[in-house]
Amino acid sequence: MFNAPLRATPHGLFQTCLGVLLGSLVLAAVVTAQAPVIGNVVMFEDFEGAAPGALPDGWKVSRVSASPDFPHVVSAPAGIQPRSGGKVLMVNRTVGENLSTSLSYVDFGPVEDRVVVSFWVYVTSHVRSLNVSLRGTTPDEKDTLFRPNSDSSLFLTLNTSRPDVNIRSFNRGGGWTDGPVLTRNTWHKVTLDINVRANTFDVYLNDSATQLKDVPFVNATRALTGLSFGYQSVTGQENEPGPVYIDDLAISY
Ligand SMILES: [Ca+2]
């Protein structure tokens, strides 16, 4: 059977170029949907070096409430396999005490351009529990604060709507934007790709893009300088018991 030789007709070239272009676009879409990797990892914390009940070297506690609690390192309880070693950061609250705990934080930077923060999170409850906030320096050189909601540069929380656990970001001016749903009793990787110059950030879950994209900072920020974790119940409610565990925090820029 005779096969006509392949010829580079204009139509064929067009189809070939179109195919390459579409392939590139698909590839680009796949690539951009993955959690970004930038610069150098300037901090990696596996929580293995701290004694139970304490915090890693360089970490501090910001006393933001009358709560006796603050996130600290523990040996992972039975049934929870840490992402690394045998220890994790536990974020939890004593029932009957203040609804918000103090915050455990670490400084980095200052970063004025772009920073990627990733950590692994394990949730055991479906009511608000973990909050994540970043602080920095405002354009008029004042500090934003590690504090839930309106005082931080950006703020995320887990939970709120039963029966799901989801990531929510607090909006500039108030209100919330819902993010992806988490599964309880399993590890998830959360990545924040933060564009400091634009004062926006994207959230990735398990290395996939989510609906939390180009989310504005709560407060105008010139440079980011620190990251905190804390625990917060739904306002006016007692949460069901259920700590959150954090492992393998990485900061790169
Ligand atoms: Ca660990």
Boltz pocket constraint, residues with backbone or C-beta under 6 A from the ligand:
constraints:
  - pocket:
      binder: B
      contacts: [[A, 46], [A, 47], [A, 48], [A, 82], [A, 83], [A, 84], [A, 85], [A, 86], [A, 87], [A, 88], [A, 247], [A, 248]]
      max_distance: 6.0
